[in-house]
Structures are given as structure tokens and as C-alpha cells.
Amino acid sequence: MNWPILFFKKKSWLDRTQINPHWSFIEFTCSYFDDSFINNYEYQIENRLITNQEFEIIKNWHEALYNYNSPNKDDYNHEAILNDENWINILNLGKKTKLKLSKILSDKEKQILNEEIDYLKFRWMKNRTNITKTKPQT
């Protein structure tokens, strides 16, 4: 079980005060596949954004994520997704993929790959009249 990643997703996806749409299953998958223009990695390989070796490492995880269907095809039910055995398998595969990938990357790329993300730094809260981005608490 990939507890750190699962815990992070649970914190960010199930936080009822978190209304920033970027912290959702749908936004995660759309950002990866659509916003990053990642379908089959042809463009990224042709333009030398990733190497063939890097692609071979991430290919199985990419395909598993692409073929994932949320329980009852409800992409808004984060609790069901987080408890779904298929999703947990993708997280575990992702952890193995990340570890394997980190072994061939430069130190700078490895640092980016392993950076911890604090979703609270990107938290949006409702106030009385509008939505504002809050500063992280110190």
C-alpha cells in the first residue's frame, strides 16, 4: 500500500473546506492527460522532452491510469475512488515507477520528481462575498 500518496489524496480530495478545483480526481487526470498534452508521449519523445528509456519506465503506469474507471463511473466520488482496489493498485504502480524513474534522472530532475507538495499552500476558501486564495499558515 502506498500510504503517503493515499494519505495525501485523502487529505486534499476529502477536505470539505478545500474548494480549489485543482485538488480533485477529475482535475488530476485532466491536468495529466489534457493540459499536459500527454496521450501517448509521441510529442514528448519526438521533441526530446523525455527519453525512450523514461517512457519505457512510465508506460505501464500511464496506461493503467488512462484505462482506470472510477467505481460506478462516478469521478466525483473521491471516497469511493480512494477505497477502490484498482485505484490503490495504480498508486502502488506509480510509487514503483517513480522509484525506478528516479534512478536514471539527473539530480535536479530527481529533486523535482520527489518534491513534497503541500496542497494547503494552494487552498481556496469561501468567505462572505467571494473566493480568495489563502496564505499558508506559519
ABEGO torsion letter per residue (X at the ends): XBAAAAAAAAAAAABAABABAABBAAAAAAAAAAAAGBAAGAAAAAAGABBAAAAAAAAAAAAAAAABBBBGGBAABAAAAAABAAAAAAAAAAAAAAAAAAAABBAAAAAAAABBBBAAAABBBBBAABBBBBBBBX
